[in-house]
Amino acid sequence: MELTAAEVAKHLGGEVIGDAKQVLRSITTAENAKSGDLVFAEHADFFARAEASQASAILVPANQSTSAKTLIRVSNVRVAFARALSLFFAEPTFPARVHPTAEVAKSAVIDPTAHIGPFCVIGDRVKIGPRAVLEGGDHIGADCVLGDDVRLFPRVVLYARTQVGNRARIHSGVVIGADGFGYAFDQGRHLKVPQIGNVIIQDDVEIGANSAVDRATRHGQSTQCVNCRREMLRA
């Protein structure tokens, strides 16, 4: 992708100092930079390395002095860097469709803007919100609810009654809602205690690959995932 410094600055809410028409093709580190690259310099030592690099422009704090290179000044360099990465390395888009190999219960409700990839299984009374993406091989148990812009990477399993909030991202191999570990010792043997709660994944949560979040023990009790990276609160 090719963007001018002015276009990048507009996207980041920043200000160009220097050549606003400078063409930028990527964002990288000062050590790997070449002509057409944008690099970021959060601190003075980073700035010195960025100036000495082959980069065409530098992402800098709002109080940064001028340079021989084009500068894009922003209020928060780290936040702007994250946004610039998304700009130059955009995630793939998925068309609104239900793949013909997907198995979808008749009682499931899927928003017409959602993407259901190959070999997904959608259980009874499942609700899937706008722009949700199930990439492929995902299993969604009965009565699950998925909010807006949810993204499930391949081979995610949601047990029955799991709730997933808006913009949540769940990576490959994750299992949500399996039995918690509950046993009672009875007459010389371990008696399994049924785990009849559920799991609630709140808005904007991201869960890393091959993780597991077990469901709560009692009816009306939920295991809740409320923070950005797999931090759970048993409620």
ChimeraX attribute file (.defattr): number of C-alpha atoms within 10 A of each C-alpha:
attribute: neighborCount
match mode: 1-to-1
recipient: residues
	/A:1	10
	/A:2	12
	/A:3	17
	/A:4	16
	/A:5	27
	/A:6	20
	/A:7	18
	/A:8	24
	/A:9	21
	/A:10	13
	/A:11	13
	/A:12	22
	/A:13	13
	/A:14	24
	/A:15	20
	/A:16	21
	/A:17	20
	/A:18	16
	/A:19	16
	/A:20	18
	/A:21	13
	/A:22	17
	/A:23	21
	/A:24	22
	/A:25	16
	/A:26	21
	/A:27	24
	/A:28	15
	/A:29	17
	/A:30	23
	/A:31	13
	/A:32	12
	/A:33	18
	/A:34	18
	/A:35	14
	/A:36	19
	/A:37	21
	/A:38	29
	/A:39	31
	/A:40	25
	/A:41	22
	/A:42	17
	/A:43	12
	/A:44	11
	/A:45	9
	/A:46	16
	/A:47	20
	/A:48	12
	/A:49	15
	/A:50	24
	/A:51	19
	/A:52	12
	/A:53	19
	/A:54	19
	/A:55	26
	/A:56	24
	/A:57	31
	/A:58	26
	/A:59	29
	/A:60	28
	/A:61	21
	/A:62	15
	/A:63	9
	/A:64	18
	/A:65	10
	/A:66	10
	/A:67	13
	/A:68	10
	/A:69	18
	/A:70	22
	/A:71	29
	/A:72	31
	/A:73	23
	/A:74	22
	/A:75	15
	/A:76	15
	/A:77	21
	/A:78	16
	/A:79	11
	/A:80	24
	/A:81	22
	/A:82	11
	/A:83	16
	/A:84	21
	/A:85	13
	/A:86	11
	/A:87	17
	/A:88	16
	/A:89	12
	/A:90	11
	/A:91	8
	/A:92	5
	/A:93	8
	/A:94	16
	/A:95	12
	/A:96	17
	/A:97	15
	/A:98	19
	/A:99	14
	/A:100	12
	/A:101	14
	/A:102	18
	/A:103	16
	/A:104	21
	/A:105	14
	/A:106	11
	/A:107	14
	/A:108	18
	/A:109	16
	/A:110	22
	/A:111	16
	/A:112	14
	/A:113	19
	/A:114	23
	/A:115	24
	/A:116	30
	/A:117	24
	/A:118	18
	/A:119	19
	/A:120	25
	/A:121	20
	/A:122	27
	/A:123	21
	/A:124	18
	/A:125	19
	/A:126	24
	/A:127	20
	/A:128	28
	/A:129	20
	/A:130	18
	/A:131	21
	/A:132	26
	/A:133	26
	/A:134	26
	/A:135	20
	/A:136	22
	/A:137	21
	/A:138	25
	/A:139	22
	/A:140	27
	/A:141	20
	/A:142	20
	/A:143	19
	/A:144	24
	/A:145	22
	/A:146	26
	/A:147	21
	/A:148	20
	/A:149	20
	/A:150	25
	/A:151	23
	/A:152	25
	/A:153	20
	/A:154	22
	/A:155	21
	/A:156	25
	/A:157	23
	/A:158	24
	/A:159	23
	/A:160	22
	/A:161	20
	/A:162	25
	/A:163	24
	/A:164	28
	/A:165	21
	/A:166	20
	/A:167	19
	/A:168	23
	/A:169	23
	/A:170	28
	/A:171	19
	/A:172	21
	/A:173	18
	/A:174	21
	/A:175	20
	/A:176	27
	/A:177	26
	/A:178	19
	/A:179	18
	/A:180	18
	/A:181	13
	/A:182	13
	/A:183	13
	/A:184	10
	/A:185	9
	/A:186	9
	/A:187	7
	/A:188	6
	/A:189	9
	/A:190	11
	/A:191	12
	/A:192	12
	/A:193	14
	/A:194	14
	/A:195	20
	/A:196	16
	/A:197	20
	/A:198	28
	/A:199	28
	/A:200	26
	/A:201	28
	/A:202	19
	/A:203	19
	/A:204	18
	/A:205	21
	/A:206	21
	/A:207	24
	/A:208	14
	/A:209	15
	/A:210	13
	/A:211	15
	/A:212	16
	/A:213	24
	/A:214	20
	/A:215	27
	/A:216	26
	/A:217	19
	/A:218	13
	/A:219	10
	/A:220	10
	/A:221	17
	/A:222	23
	/A:223	23
	/A:224	23
	/A:225	24
	/A:226	18
	/A:227	16
	/A:228	15
	/A:229	13
	/A:230	18
	/A:231	13
	/A:232	16
	/A:233	12
	/A:234	11
	/A:235	12
